[in-house]
Every structure is written in structure tokens, then in C-alpha cells.
Amino acid sequence: MASRAGTAERSASAKSRVVLVTLASGQFLMALDSSVMNVSIATVAQDVGTTVTGIQGAITAYTLVMAMFMIPGGKVGALIGRKRAFTIGCCIYGAGSLTTALAPNLTVLLLGWSLLEGIGASLILPAIVALVAGNFAVERRPAAYGLVVAAGAIAIAVGPLIGGIATTYFSWRWVFAGEVVVVLGILVLARRIADAPLGERRSIDFAGAVLSALGLGIFVYGVLRSDEWGWFQPKPEAPAWLGASLTTWLVLAGLGLLWIFLRWEAKVGARGGDPLVDPGMLRNDQLTGGLTMFFFQYLVQMGVFFVVPLYLSVALGLSALETGARLLPLSVSLLAAAVLIPRFLPDVSPRRVVRLGILALLAGAVVLMAALDLEAGAEVVTVPLLLIGLGMGALASQLGSVTVSAVPQAQSAEVGGVQNAVTNLGASIGTALAGSIMIAALTTSFLATIEANPAVPDSVTSKATVQLQSGAPFLSDAQLNSALDEAGVNPELSQAALDANAEARLDGLRAALAILALAALIALFFTHRIPSAQPRSPQP
């Protein structure tokens, strides 16, 4: 009898591991596309006969499609079943990856990468949240969510390394072909996943879906274009209306549509209909506290993944492979914290872990900001990245369980849609904000340095001031030196420009890290909404 019980327990444990690996692989795959091709943009552009701007547009479109359909994607899972939504999403995503791998031109690339993969991701990500809740007991969810979220963050960290290896030794197309193989493996393993409870099947609120898609899409698009257009003051030749940058108006329009969306959902619910998102959920302090932490985590996380690779690859001139290797300490500490905290401290206060995680993010940003120096090498990022990874892992170990346990399990897919929409917003704002602050500080520092240098004529300073009105580019010494040689600049002026650029780069990076540290500090003021005790029983 005991032998049978032991065998059954081992079988259940093995099944749980398979389910966890399957869902974590899905999360890894979804996050990989956000970073894997950033090191290969020029190569991809040349291969499909387009420009770097065209490929950047494809990446932007992928982010937009995900953001627009994330909330409706969560509702689809509630209607047809989370497991079915997950497998359908994987099929669509795999078709998109195959299309991208074979893409002969930008149009086909946009169809595969931006549209099909974006739609697939919007079905998969909310379903993962619900399937973790449906396949793991409430006391095991922190560890399960921690590993799943850690898989996504690790994908972002190792993406440049994978992309660099593929592009250097094979072809960028092999990355997407490899994704097809991973999708097939996920589909095979997904048979072991138990579907989450469906509850009452009703209908989808199409008006709400349109409002949420437009609101999120317009907001994210405005944020993504802020680097080119400016946040408030329009950059030279950038579109503007009533003297303000178009970014400002798009962000306001997006927020306005989201407000209308929530009001519409309240009316649908009051009429006895089936709202896309129950507005009552957003009055739940625990849920909104978890969503707020997710927003700040991804804001800081994506800002760091923007800043640190720039320092390593541009300021220090490291290759894509070397840059990816230097990011590995973050992956190690992130995975360790996400897995070990729930295992060895199952009864720890989620609020305490979240606060310590935020403090680790803050400390990592501050330490890195202080360590950046003209004489510093790549080794200065190791300790800060260990701290940042520790903070991200600590948050990952708690936040998924916090948000899902705040509502009945039947609403887990809705929570998944809202949660992933919030993380998309945080990621978009984090990258755009870090980039904007960095370029603004770099430009100011560069102009101030050459203006103070007596070797630089006033005419050159005035010309630089005019030409850099829209912001100075973040250039390596080799790139700037090549541009100066082509322009026929004399050696003395060239050296002055190189010195000014080196100092300005660090000033820009420090400014970006400072705004990320400030974001982490602000997040601390919202941690009181995180519960102080682990949930112990599932919601009815």
C-alpha cells in the first residue's frame, strides 16, 4: 500500500515538473523575441532587403500587437479553455516563427514576426498565468510562478547571446527555426497539463475588446515613438499639435480610451452582461498592489536590459557574445532567488520579500551608477547585475501568486490578460524612459564639454548645438572616429570630440540608471498593498 502511495506521489511529482517545464518554456519563448534580434538588426535588414528602420518597425509592431490583444486574449482563454487557448496560441506562434524564418522580404517578416507571433503571444501569456493556478496547489504557486517569470527574464538576458551566436556562426533564421522546434516540443508536453476550471461560458465583449486594444495600442505606440518625437517638447521636424509632441497626445488619447473602456465594462456588468474585465477587480487592493509591482519591476528590468548592453557593447566595444556572457550573473542570481526563496522560506511574508527585492533593484542601479568610470571595464557590472537579478528573482517568487490569489480562480485568465498588459506597459515605458533620459543627458554633457574646451572653435560649437537639437547619437569611439575621418576633421578636434563623447556616454548612462533607481524608490511606497502572509487556501 505504501509502495503504491509512493509510486503515485512520484508520478504526480514528475507530472508537475513536466507541466512546469512546459509553461516555463512557453514564457521563455515569448520573452526571447524581445531581445534575441536586437544584436542582429543590421544583418536581418540586409538579408530581407530593407533598412534598419524597417526591422525596428517590425519589433515595434510585435510589441504593439501583443499589447493590443493581451486583455482580449485572456478572455478568449476563459471562453474556450485555458489549455486550448495555450495550444492554439502555440500553433499560431509556431506558424509565425516558421514564416519569419523563411521570410524573403519585410512584408512577410511583418506577417510572421509582428502579427502572427504577436497574436500567439497574446493567447499564450494570459493562459500561462491561469494554467499555473489550475495545476499547482496554492502553497506551491509562488515557486511555480517564480520559475515561470524567471524563465522569461532569463530569456531577455541571454537573448543577445543566442542572437549573437546564431548570427555570427549560422544565420539569424536559425533562431526562428529553432523556435518552431521548441513550439513542437511544448505541444507534445502540453498533453500533461490539466485545464483550469472554466466556469460559466458566455460571450466576448467585442466593444470592450476594441476599446482596450485601441487604448493600449495607442498608448504603447506613443511611448515607443517618444525617442524620435520627444516626450513633451517636439524634436526638430517631429510631428506636433498645439506646440506639444505627438507622443503627449497619443499617451493622453490612450489613457482616455482606457478610461472609457473601464466605464464601458462597468455598464456591461451592471446590465448583467459578461465584461471583458470586471472593473470590481481593480478595487481589490491586493490585486492592484501586485499589478503595480509588476509594472515597476518590468519598468526597471527593461530599462536595465537597455542600459547595460549599451555600456558593454558600445562604450566598451564588446562583441554580442561577450555582452551576453557578461549578463549571465543576472540570470544566475535571478533563477536562484526565484526558486530558492519559495523552497526554503515557504511561509515568508510576501510583502517583506517584495520590499527586499525592490531594495536590491535600487541598490544594483545605484552601485552600477557609482561604478561607471572612464577607466572602468566590463567587470564593474558583475556585482550590480547580481543584485538586480536577486531583486528580480525575489519579486518573481511572489508577485504571480499575489495577483492570482487575490481573486477567484475562475478569473485567473482575466488576471493573466491584465497582468501581461501591465507588464507590457512597464517594459515599454522603462525602455523609452531610459533611452530618452540617456540621450538628453548625453547631448547636454557633450555640448557642455566641447563648449568648455578652448581647442574647439566657437563656430564648431555653434554648429554642433544646431545639429544635435534632436539629440546626440550613442556612438562608440570607432563609429565617431570613422565619422570624423570622413568629415575631414583635424586630429586635435577629433580627439576633443572623442574625449567629450566618452564622458558624455557615461553621463547619459548614469542619468538613465538614476531614473531607474528613482522608479524603484517610488515602488517602495506601494508595497503596503502586498499581503503580509502567504495564501493558504484557494479562492472559491
MOKA-V157222 format. One record per residue. N is the residue number from 1. SS is DSSP state (H for helix, E for strand, - for the rest). PSI is psi in radians with two decimals (* if undefined). Layout:
BEGIN
n-><N,N>
ss-><SS,SS>
psi-><PSI,PSI>
END
This chain:
BEGIN
n-><1,2,3,4,5,6,7,8,9,10,11,12,13,14,15,16,17,18,19,20,21,22,23,24,25,26,27,28,29,30,31,32,33,34,35,36,37,38,39,40,41,42,43,44,45,46,47,48,49,50,51,52,53,54,55,56,57,58,59,60,61,62,63,64,65,66,67,68,69,70,71,72,73,74,75,76,77,78,79,80,81,82,83,84,85,86,87,88,89,90,91,92,93,94,95,96,97,98,99,100,101,102,103,104,105,106,107,108,109,110,111,112,113,114,115,116,117,118,119,120,121,122,123,124,125,126,127,128,129,130,131,132,133,134,135,136,137,138,139,140,141,142,143,144,145,146,147,148,149,150,151,152,153,154,155,156,157,158,159,160,161,162,163,164,165,166,167,168,169,170,171,172,173,174,175,176,177,178,179,180,181,182,183,184,185,186,187,188,189,190,191,192,193,194,195,196,197,198,199,200,201,202,203,204,205,206,207,208,209,210,211,212,213,214,215,216,217,218,219,220,221,222,223,224,225,226,227,228,229,230,231,232,233,234,235,236,237,238,239,240,241,242,243,244,245,246,247,248,249,250,251,252,253,254,255,256,257,258,259,260,261,262,263,264,265,266,267,268,269,270,271,272,273,274,275,276,277,278,279,280,281,282,283,284,285,286,287,288,289,290,291,292,293,294,295,296,297,298,299,300,301,302,303,304,305,306,307,308,309,310,311,312,313,314,315,316,317,318,319,320,321,322,323,324,325,326,327,328,329,330,331,332,333,334,335,336,337,338,339,340,341,342,343,344,345,346,347,348,349,350,351,352,353,354,355,356,357,358,359,360,361,362,363,364,365,366,367,368,369,370,371,372,373,374,375,376,377,378,379,380,381,382,383,384,385,386,387,388,389,390,391,392,393,394,395,396,397,398,399,400,401,402,403,404,405,406,407,408,409,410,411,412,413,414,415,416,417,418,419,420,421,422,423,424,425,426,427,428,429,430,431,432,433,434,435,436,437,438,439,440,441,442,443,444,445,446,447,448,449,450,451,452,453,454,455,456,457,458,459,460,461,462,463,464,465,466,467,468,469,470,471,472,473,474,475,476,477,478,479,480,481,482,483,484,485,486,487,488,489,490,491,492,493,494,495,496,497,498,499,500,501,502,503,504,505,506,507,508,509,510,511,512,513,514,515,516,517,518,519,520,521,522,523,524,525,526,527,528,529,530,531,532,533,534,535,536,537,538,539,540>
ss-><-,H,H,H,H,H,H,H,H,H,H,H,H,H,H,H,H,H,H,H,H,H,H,H,H,H,H,H,H,H,H,H,-,-,-,-,-,H,H,H,H,H,H,H,H,H,H,-,-,-,-,H,H,H,H,H,H,H,H,H,H,H,H,H,H,H,H,H,H,H,H,H,H,H,H,H,H,H,H,H,-,H,H,H,H,H,H,H,H,H,H,H,H,H,H,H,H,H,H,H,H,-,-,-,-,H,H,H,H,H,H,H,H,H,H,H,H,H,H,H,H,H,H,H,H,H,H,H,H,H,H,H,H,H,H,-,-,H,H,H,H,H,H,H,H,H,H,H,H,H,H,H,H,H,H,H,H,H,H,H,H,H,H,H,H,H,H,H,H,-,-,-,H,H,H,H,H,H,H,H,H,H,H,H,H,H,H,H,H,H,H,H,-,-,-,-,-,-,-,-,-,-,-,-,-,H,H,H,H,H,H,H,H,H,H,H,H,H,H,H,H,H,H,H,-,H,H,H,H,-,-,-,-,-,-,-,-,-,-,E,E,-,-,E,E,H,H,H,H,H,H,H,H,H,H,H,H,H,H,H,H,H,H,H,H,H,H,H,H,H,-,-,-,-,-,-,-,-,H,H,H,H,H,-,H,H,H,H,H,H,H,H,H,H,H,H,H,H,H,H,H,H,H,H,H,H,H,H,H,H,H,H,H,H,H,-,-,-,-,H,H,H,H,H,H,H,-,H,H,H,H,H,H,H,H,H,H,H,H,H,H,H,H,H,-,-,-,-,-,H,H,H,H,H,H,H,H,H,H,H,H,H,H,H,H,H,H,H,H,H,H,-,-,-,-,-,-,H,H,H,H,H,H,H,H,H,H,H,H,H,H,H,H,H,H,H,H,H,H,H,H,H,H,H,-,-,-,-,H,H,H,H,H,H,H,H,H,H,H,H,H,H,H,H,H,H,H,H,H,H,H,H,H,H,H,H,H,H,H,H,H,H,H,H,H,H,H,H,H,H,H,H,-,-,-,-,-,H,H,H,H,H,H,H,H,H,H,-,-,-,-,-,-,-,-,-,H,H,H,H,H,H,H,H,H,H,H,-,-,-,H,H,H,H,H,H,H,H,H,H,H,H,H,H,H,H,H,H,H,H,H,H,H,H,H,H,H,H,H,H,H,H,H,H,-,-,H,H,H,-,-,-,-,-,-,-,-,-,-,->
psi-><-0.82,-0.63,-0.74,-0.73,-0.72,-0.70,-0.75,-0.69,-0.72,-0.67,-0.75,-0.68,-0.72,-0.71,-0.73,-0.70,-0.71,-0.78,-0.78,-0.75,-0.68,-0.86,-0.67,-0.63,-0.68,-0.77,-0.73,-0.80,-0.74,-0.68,-0.46,-0.70,-0.34,-0.29,-0.36,-0.53,-0.03,-0.52,-0.07,0.29,-0.81,-0.71,-0.77,-0.77,-0.78,-0.66,-0.60,0.18,0.72,-2.92,2.94,-0.68,-0.66,-0.73,-0.70,-0.62,-0.64,-0.72,-0.75,-0.75,-0.65,-0.80,-0.72,-0.79,-0.76,-0.84,-0.71,-0.64,0.10,-0.81,-0.84,-0.60,-0.65,-0.67,-0.63,-0.72,-0.62,-0.47,-0.75,-0.11,2.37,-0.69,-0.72,-0.74,-0.68,-0.82,-0.68,-0.75,-0.72,-0.70,-0.78,-0.75,-0.74,-0.70,-0.68,-0.73,-0.73,-0.74,-0.74,-0.74,-0.54,0.02,2.15,-0.31,3.09,-0.64,-0.83,-0.64,-0.77,-0.71,-0.81,-0.96,-0.93,-0.82,-1.07,-0.79,-0.64,-0.76,-0.74,-0.78,-0.63,-0.33,-0.66,-0.85,-0.84,-0.61,-0.64,-0.77,-0.81,-0.64,-0.57,-0.79,-0.61,-0.30,-0.13,2.41,2.70,-0.59,-0.28,-0.10,-0.68,-0.78,-0.72,-0.85,-0.66,-0.78,-0.69,-0.85,-0.67,-0.65,-0.70,-0.77,-0.67,-0.65,-0.70,-0.65,-0.72,-0.09,-0.87,-0.61,-0.80,-0.81,-0.70,-0.76,-0.82,-0.80,-0.65,-0.77,-0.33,-1.85,2.60,-0.44,-0.47,-0.45,-0.83,-0.59,-0.69,-0.61,-0.64,-0.74,-0.75,-0.73,-0.75,-0.72,-0.71,-0.74,-0.64,-0.80,-0.41,-0.27,-0.40,-0.15,2.32,2.38,2.60,2.63,2.39,-0.69,-2.79,2.16,2.26,-2.20,2.92,2.46,1.67,-0.66,-0.75,-0.68,-0.74,-0.78,-0.78,-0.71,-0.79,-0.77,-0.90,-0.72,-0.81,-0.74,-0.89,-0.68,-0.75,-0.75,-0.76,-0.47,0.00,-0.58,-0.60,-0.62,-0.40,2.62,-0.90,-1.02,2.09,2.43,2.80,2.28,0.14,2.63,2.51,2.79,2.23,0.62,-0.06,2.62,2.57,-0.44,-0.79,-0.82,-0.64,-0.74,-0.76,-0.72,-0.72,-0.77,-0.68,-0.75,-0.62,-0.61,-0.76,-0.69,-0.82,-0.67,-0.71,-0.76,-0.65,-0.69,-0.70,-0.78,-0.69,-0.50,0.04,0.21,-2.99,1.63,2.67,-0.75,2.28,1.94,-0.42,-0.48,-0.61,-0.04,0.05,1.96,-0.70,-0.76,-0.84,-0.55,-0.77,-0.73,-0.68,-0.74,-0.69,-0.76,-0.87,-0.63,-0.85,-0.53,-0.89,-0.76,-0.90,-0.51,-0.73,-0.75,-0.27,-0.78,-0.89,-0.82,-0.58,-0.75,-0.80,-0.78,-0.63,-0.95,-0.71,-0.24,0.41,2.65,2.98,-0.67,-0.76,-0.65,-0.80,-0.69,-0.63,-0.33,-0.14,-0.61,-0.62,-0.78,-0.71,-0.89,-0.59,-0.87,-0.69,-0.82,-0.74,-0.60,-0.73,-0.55,-0.90,-0.52,-0.80,-0.28,1.07,-0.42,0.19,2.66,2.12,-0.67,-0.73,-0.75,-0.74,-0.76,-0.75,-0.62,-0.77,-0.72,-0.62,-0.70,-0.79,-0.81,-0.73,-0.76,-0.72,-0.76,-0.75,-0.70,-0.71,-0.49,-0.39,2.20,2.75,-0.50,-0.07,2.65,-2.94,-0.39,-0.31,-0.29,-0.21,-0.98,-0.82,-0.70,-0.60,-0.74,-0.79,-0.72,-0.70,-0.76,-0.77,-0.69,-0.69,-0.77,-0.75,-0.55,-0.23,-0.66,-0.68,-0.76,-0.64,-0.81,-0.79,-0.66,-0.13,-0.28,2.86,2.60,-0.49,-0.36,0.17,-0.60,-0.69,-0.77,-0.71,-0.72,-0.83,-0.74,-0.79,-0.50,-0.73,-0.74,-0.62,-0.75,-0.81,-0.76,-0.75,-0.81,-0.70,-0.82,-0.80,-0.73,-0.80,-0.73,-0.77,-0.82,-0.71,-0.83,-0.69,-0.80,-0.69,-0.80,-0.83,-0.79,-0.75,-0.83,-0.68,-0.66,-0.80,-0.51,-0.59,-0.15,2.02,-0.31,-0.24,2.06,2.67,-0.59,-0.68,-0.72,-0.78,-0.74,-0.72,-0.70,-0.72,-0.80,-0.42,0.38,-0.62,0.04,2.46,2.47,2.66,1.68,2.56,2.91,-0.69,-0.74,-0.77,-0.73,-0.71,-0.74,-0.68,-0.67,-0.74,-0.57,-0.11,0.53,2.44,2.74,-0.67,-0.81,-0.63,-0.76,-0.66,-0.73,-0.70,-0.74,-0.75,-0.69,-0.71,-0.77,-0.70,-0.64,-0.81,-0.67,-0.71,-0.76,-0.72,-0.72,-0.74,-0.74,-0.60,-0.72,-0.56,-0.69,-0.69,-0.71,-0.73,-0.68,-0.74,-0.66,-0.56,-0.52,-0.18,0.02,-0.22,-0.29,-0.16,2.32,2.65,-0.11,2.59,2.43,2.49,-0.18,2.49,2.65,2.61,*>
END
